[in-house]
Amino acid sequence: EPEVTQTPSHQVTQMGQEVILRCVPISNHLYFYWYRQILGQKVEFLVSFYNNEISEKSEIFDDQFSVERPDGSNFTLKIRSTKLEDSAMYFCASTGQGGEQYFGPGTRLTVT
Amino acid sequence: EDKVVQSPLSLVVHEGDTVTLNCSYEVTNFRSLLWYKQEKKAPTFLFMLTSSGIEKKSGRLSSILDKKELSSILNITATQTGDSAIYLCAVAFPGAGSYQLTFGKGTKLSVIP
């Protein structure tokens, strides 16, 4: 069964460093997303991506964040200069024509 | 201001019990409501509901949407310890063509033997 994959599963970085989180969405899906979940809190939408451009973004998705689909399979989230408050679980998700949204296993980002 | 509200926030039951989890949302014009099970990490898709009154069923789990009441319930019958998880409700509100989800806080279900 097709699934969303994410790498790495855990990333530790120092404050101020850049990180890139990687995702491979389900191959025939059209919409891609990033969400984050701070420990003990709700899952929060960050950004959606469709047809090689950002479709929508939340207030959280400020200039420190960017997304890219560098080739036909990967979808990346870059955080330019990480802050302590960026520590969270980051989930990639994708949606096909029917609207069902599937999540990847997540990347736990720890900023020290 | 929460747009998706789940209740109860936590629930402890014994194996074999039946549970009903609730989700209410604030906007009338929405695309779909989705239920997920979150164990250790990623939300695992359970159901997507778009039409009122039509029950979706998968094994011991079922769910139904009531658009008039702006709510949905998730039922689990004959609960097992493996059902212990956080159950998330999420709503796809109208957007610029995407299906971005707004999540509730979740209901933490603990099933004890």
Chai-1 contact restraints between the chains, C-beta under 6 A:
chainA,res_idxA,chainB,res_idxB,connection_type,confidence,min_distance_angstrom,max_distance_angstrom,comment,restraint_id
A,Y31,B,S98,contact,1.0,0.0,6.0,A-B,restraint_1
A,K42,B,F103,contact,1.0,0.0,6.0,A-B,restraint_2
A,K42,B,K105,contact,1.0,0.0,6.0,A-B,restraint_3
A,V43,B,F103,contact,1.0,0.0,6.0,A-B,restraint_4
A,F45,B,Q100,contact,1.0,0.0,6.0,A-B,restraint_5
A,S48,B,S98,contact,1.0,0.0,6.0,A-B,restraint_6
A,S48,B,Q100,contact,1.0,0.0,6.0,A-B,restraint_7
A,Y50,B,S98,contact,1.0,0.0,6.0,A-B,restraint_8
A,S55,B,A96,contact,1.0,0.0,6.0,A-B,restraint_9
A,S55,B,G97,contact,1.0,0.0,6.0,A-B,restraint_10
A,S55,B,S98,contact,1.0,0.0,6.0,A-B,restraint_11
A,E56,B,G95,contact,1.0,0.0,6.0,A-B,restraint_12
A,E56,B,A96,contact,1.0,0.0,6.0,A-B,restraint_13
A,E56,B,S98,contact,1.0,0.0,6.0,A-B,restraint_14
A,E56,B,Q100,contact,1.0,0.0,6.0,A-B,restraint_15
A,T95,B,Y99,contact,1.0,0.0,6.0,A-B,restraint_16
A,G99,B,S32,contact,1.0,0.0,6.0,A-B,restraint_17
A,G99,B,Y99,contact,1.0,0.0,6.0,A-B,restraint_18
A,E100,B,M48,contact,1.0,0.0,6.0,A-B,restraint_19
A,Y102,B,F45,contact,1.0,0.0,6.0,A-B,restraint_20
A,F103,B,A42,contact,1.0,0.0,6.0,A-B,restraint_21
A,F103,B,P43,contact,1.0,0.0,6.0,A-B,restraint_22
A,P105,B,K41,contact,1.0,0.0,6.0,A-B,restraint_23
A,P105,B,A42,contact,1.0,0.0,6.0,A-B,restraint_24
A,G106,B,K41,contact,1.0,0.0,6.0,A-B,restraint_25
A,G106,B,A42,contact,1.0,0.0,6.0,A-B,restraint_26
